């Protein structure tokens, strides 16, 4: 039970610390922008972004002591052991992730739900590709370290790995629905605490978020299963990067048709329709049946 206790302490520290840190970062940024105009763009960000970034920053900083406290002191236990298949798994994961959402985008275009938007100039297209690549690399590495390396890794030390997979995937999916609270009239040292409940308020729009939640739930399961099967995070990072690339570029490269049925095809977010869910279910089943290794073959889980 020690890993679960430490995980609970970690989560409390992240949310309490982030809520306390955010107002000071916000006020420091406003003051700095008055002296260094180059920071003006950062200072214009809403306070909610400072809260989310503070939470993420503390989550990253606290990751190393959390893993060490749970007995995960070596790269192998964190999923970062570099072997001869590391690059192969990374590349294979990227190809699968990229191809799966390419199928979603391609079917949407072929069926008339989206239209391709290739009106950009060469430099504009290069900017889209470069931005999507950079975002994919950063987000994939950070989220895999946090959600699969730490959360899934710790949970499977305390319980059987299928339960750890389900719980970590459910949390991963839910955290993608953090809301954007209203901008507070004034900022004081308690503003972060007052904003935390608003981050987790009910999703607006009735049941429209359900396809996106289940798609993210399956995505989390695929990523955790890839880690479980290979023993490292490299395939998971590649899969995640392939998905993030499309999620970042999709809005710029396609346009929604007026008659598109969003429940099926999704919106500019790409993964909030049942088509994306169905295709990722196919990826999940394929990974389970034909992926490398065997389920339950990796170390570090509860016997």
C-alpha positions as MATLAB code, in Angstrom:
seq = 'XXXXXXXXXXXXXXXXXXXXXXXXXXXXXXXXXXXXXXXXXXXXXXXXXXXXXXXXXXXXXXXXXXXXXXXXXXXXXXXXXXXXXXXXXXXXXXXXXXXXXXXXXXXXXXXXXXXXXXXXXXXXXXXXXXXXXXXXXXXXXXXXXXXXXXXXXXXXXXXXXXXXXXXXXXXXXXXXXXXXXXXXXXXXXXXXXXXXXXXXXXXXXXXXXXXXXXXXXXXXXXXXXXXXXXXXXXXXXXXXXXXXXXXXXXXXXXXXXXXXXXXXXXXXXXXXXXXXXXXXXXXXXXXXXXXXXXXXXXXXXXX';
ca = [
       0.000    0.000    0.000;
       3.003    2.305    0.283;
       2.951    3.185   -3.459;
      -0.716    4.239   -3.226;
      -0.007    6.330   -0.122;
       2.885    8.097   -1.834;
       0.786    8.622   -4.960;
      -1.950   10.250   -2.855;
       0.613   12.540   -1.179;
       2.021   13.426   -4.600;
      -1.405   14.372   -5.989;
      -2.237   16.486   -2.942;
       1.121   18.248   -3.177;
       0.626   18.942   -6.889;
      -2.847   20.451   -6.510;
      -2.225   22.357   -3.283;
       1.212   23.533   -4.393;
       0.002   24.486   -7.867;
      -2.921   26.461   -6.458;
      -0.558   28.349   -4.126;
       2.119   28.930   -6.753;
      -0.103   30.136   -9.619;
      -1.006   33.610   -8.206;
       2.637   34.411   -7.506;
       3.712   33.330  -10.988;
       0.893   35.378  -12.513;
       1.738   38.526  -10.544;
       5.470   38.079  -11.183;
       4.808   37.769  -14.923;
       2.662   40.934  -14.928;
       5.397   42.845  -13.102;
       8.130   41.486  -15.379;
       6.170   42.431  -18.518;
       6.205   46.056  -17.408;
      10.008   46.009  -17.425;
      10.611   43.586  -20.299;
       8.057   44.100  -23.097;
       9.077   40.801  -24.675;
       7.069   39.077  -21.932;
       3.913   40.934  -22.888;
       2.490   37.977  -24.793;
       2.981   35.641  -21.830;
       1.428   38.172  -19.456;
      -1.752   38.267  -21.558;
      -2.487   34.595  -20.849;
      -5.544   34.069  -18.636;
      -4.984   33.193  -14.991;
      -6.398   29.696  -15.569;
      -3.429   28.913  -17.799;
      -1.038   29.846  -14.992;
      -2.935   27.480  -12.697;
      -2.741   24.579  -15.177;
       0.941   25.259  -15.927;
       1.738   25.393  -12.198;
       0.043   22.025  -11.686;
       1.936   20.518  -14.620;
       5.251   21.981  -13.490;
       4.922   20.573   -9.971;
       3.768   17.239  -11.399;
       6.991   17.038  -13.413;
       9.216   18.226  -10.546;
       7.680   15.755   -8.110;
       7.908   12.822  -10.482;
      11.477   11.824   -9.623;
      11.044   11.728   -5.812;
       7.706    9.938   -6.234;
       9.239    7.192   -8.361;
      12.216    6.793   -6.038;
       9.922    6.608   -3.026;
       8.018    3.799   -4.737;
      11.215    1.853   -5.302;
      11.502    2.754   -8.995;
      15.091    3.947   -8.929;
      16.442    2.577  -12.184;
      15.670    3.436  -15.787;
      14.313   -0.044  -16.399;
      11.680    0.407  -13.662;
      10.685    3.755  -15.174;
      10.347    2.324  -18.665;
      13.356    4.221  -19.975;
      15.902    1.460  -20.441;
      17.454    1.848  -23.889;
      17.812   -1.451  -25.682;
      18.449   -2.516  -29.252;
      14.711   -2.345  -29.968;
      14.126    1.083  -28.430;
      14.313    3.043  -31.684;
      12.395    0.336  -33.530;
       9.586    0.459  -30.944;
       9.559    4.251  -31.061;
       9.313    4.294  -34.855;
       6.752    1.493  -34.971;
       4.610    3.251  -32.371;
       4.716    6.507  -34.328;
       3.724    4.784  -37.562;
       0.769    3.040  -35.893;
      -0.388    6.198  -34.124;
      -0.014    8.366  -37.207;
      -1.688    5.801  -39.480;
      -4.677    5.268  -37.169;
      -5.642    8.944  -37.095;
      -4.755    9.310  -40.776;
      -7.483    6.710  -41.333;
      -9.943    8.822  -39.332;
      -9.050   11.985  -41.247;
      -9.020   10.204  -44.611;
     -12.424    8.598  -44.103;
     -13.898   11.919  -43.009;
     -12.621   13.547  -46.206;
     -13.651   10.667  -48.487;
     -17.170   10.630  -47.033;
     -17.582   14.387  -47.384;
     -17.599   15.235  -43.676;
     -14.353   17.248  -44.041;
     -12.579   18.927  -46.919;
      -8.829   19.117  -47.319;
      -7.377   22.575  -46.806;
      -4.089   22.816  -48.686;
      -4.203   26.523  -49.472;
      -1.194   27.323  -47.288;
       2.019   28.635  -48.750;
       5.212   26.616  -48.454;
       6.450   28.500  -45.367;
       2.993   28.261  -43.753;
       2.839   24.507  -44.335;
       6.348   24.123  -42.944;
       5.296   26.085  -39.856;
       2.293   23.806  -39.337;
       4.420   20.666  -39.685;
       7.212   22.009  -37.469;
       4.778   23.136  -34.784;
       2.915   19.825  -34.834;
       6.190   17.884  -34.629;
       7.502   19.910  -31.688;
       4.198   19.656  -29.834;
       4.024   15.913  -30.479;
       7.533   15.333  -29.131;
       7.080   17.373  -25.942;
       3.542   16.257  -25.072;
       4.195   12.585  -25.814;
       7.284   12.384  -23.605;
       5.791   14.324  -20.679;
       2.420   12.575  -20.652;
       3.927    9.111  -21.011;
       6.310    9.733  -18.122;
       3.447   10.950  -15.927;
       0.548    8.688  -16.918;
       2.222    5.448  -17.957;
       5.669    5.586  -16.369;
       4.446    6.916  -13.018;
       0.675    6.461  -12.631;
       0.298    3.088  -14.379;
       3.688    1.915  -13.113;
       2.820    2.690   -9.483;
      -0.710    1.304   -9.666;
       0.487   -2.032  -11.042;
       2.855   -2.346   -8.069;
      -0.174   -2.148   -5.774;
      -2.631   -4.253   -7.783;
      -2.831   -6.521  -10.841;
      -1.869   -4.815  -14.080;
      -5.283   -4.979  -15.849;
      -6.839   -3.014  -12.963;
      -3.942   -0.546  -13.115;
      -4.520   -0.182  -16.861;
      -8.238    0.581  -16.441;
      -7.805    3.026  -13.549;
      -4.882    4.915  -15.087;
      -6.668    5.131  -18.459;
      -9.850    6.458  -16.837;
      -7.873    9.154  -15.006;
      -5.929    9.999  -18.155;
      -9.151   10.446  -20.144;
     -10.894   12.476  -17.430;
      -8.039   14.974  -17.047;
      -8.392   15.943  -20.711;
     -11.704   17.578  -19.841;
     -10.428   20.254  -17.475;
     -12.539   23.340  -18.013;
     -11.500   26.953  -18.641;
     -12.811   28.957  -15.681;
     -13.854   32.576  -15.914;
     -11.116   35.156  -15.338;
     -11.246   36.354  -11.701;
     -11.779   40.063  -11.082;
      -8.677   40.262   -8.905;
      -5.817   37.923   -8.107;
      -4.791   37.100   -4.542;
      -3.005   34.191   -2.930;
      -6.233   32.149   -2.674;
      -7.295   32.671   -6.296;
      -5.779   29.340   -7.336;
      -7.778   27.437   -4.711;
     -10.996   29.163   -5.723;
     -10.380   28.198   -9.335;
      -9.667   24.489   -8.746;
     -13.358   23.453   -8.427;
     -14.128   25.292  -11.678;
     -11.461   23.273  -13.486;
     -13.390   20.107  -12.627;
     -16.935   21.360  -13.131;
     -19.346   19.334  -15.253;
     -18.671   19.200  -18.982;
     -21.057   21.518  -20.870;
     -22.899   20.447  -23.984;
     -24.937   17.513  -22.704;
     -23.663   14.134  -23.926;
     -21.481   15.435  -26.754;
     -18.284   14.758  -24.797;
     -18.985   10.997  -24.460;
     -17.324    9.863  -27.756;
     -14.209   11.864  -26.879;
     -14.036   10.382  -23.371;
     -14.322    6.799  -24.582;
     -11.816    7.451  -27.368;
      -9.315    8.812  -24.839;
     -10.077    5.893  -22.520;
      -9.176    3.431  -25.293;
      -6.115    5.512  -26.209;
      -4.901    5.328  -22.610;
      -5.455    1.562  -22.614;
      -3.439    1.185  -25.836;
      -0.566    3.213  -24.410;
      -0.542    1.290  -21.120;
      -0.771   -2.044  -22.948;
       2.136   -1.089  -25.208;
       4.197   -0.320  -22.098;
       3.133   -3.577  -20.467;
       3.962   -5.631  -23.555;
       7.336   -4.071  -24.388;
       8.591   -3.224  -20.895;
       9.594    0.293  -21.998;
       7.848    3.567  -22.797;
       9.319    3.957  -26.275;
       6.452    2.420  -28.236;
       3.958    4.345  -26.094;
       5.818    7.596  -26.749;
       5.829    6.877  -30.490;
       2.096    6.085  -30.535;
       1.303    9.191  -28.554;
       3.479   11.380  -30.765;
       1.768   10.079  -33.914;
      -1.626   10.958  -32.451;
      -0.585   14.382  -31.170;
       0.861   15.308  -34.558;
      -2.539   14.773  -36.193;
      -4.459   16.418  -33.358;
      -2.302   19.524  -33.770;
      -2.356   19.685  -37.584;
      -5.932   18.529  -38.273;
      -7.615   21.883  -37.706;
      -5.244   23.632  -40.111;
      -5.265   20.965  -42.818;
      -9.010   20.239  -42.997;
     -12.323   22.095  -42.842;
     -15.670   20.807  -41.587;
     -18.474   20.334  -44.131;
     -21.778   22.038  -43.196;
     -23.708   18.748  -43.222;
     -21.194   16.710  -41.203;
     -22.600   14.579  -38.388;
     -20.263   15.464  -35.518;
     -21.206   12.487  -33.367;
     -19.735   10.219  -36.056;
     -16.936   12.257  -37.610;
     -16.009   14.527  -34.716;
     -15.051   18.181  -34.895;
     -11.728   19.947  -35.369;
     -10.563   17.970  -32.328;
     -10.598   14.802  -34.504;
     -11.035   12.314  -31.645;
     -14.487   13.426  -30.422;
     -16.483   11.243  -32.835;
     -17.394    7.558  -32.803;
     -15.280    6.873  -35.907;
     -12.074    7.641  -34.001;
     -13.283    5.442  -31.131;
     -13.949    2.516  -33.488;
     -10.548    2.759  -35.156;
      -8.705    2.948  -31.845;
     -10.628   -0.101  -30.622;
      -9.199   -1.939  -33.646;
      -5.710   -0.730  -32.652;
      -6.296   -1.899  -29.064;
      -7.433   -5.374  -30.134;
      -4.547   -5.664  -32.605;
      -2.025   -4.599  -29.955;
      -3.450   -7.167  -27.554;
      -3.404  -10.053  -30.022;
      -0.324   -9.340  -32.121;
       1.780   -6.861  -30.129;
       5.290   -7.745  -28.964;
       5.756   -9.765  -25.788;
       2.994  -11.184  -23.665;
       0.605   -9.400  -21.304;
       1.974   -9.633  -17.800;
       5.514  -10.315  -18.950;
       7.098   -7.130  -17.593;
       8.586   -6.669  -14.152;
       7.497   -4.275  -11.463;
       3.880   -5.339  -11.043;
       2.139   -7.092   -8.221;
       2.424  -10.860   -8.565;
];
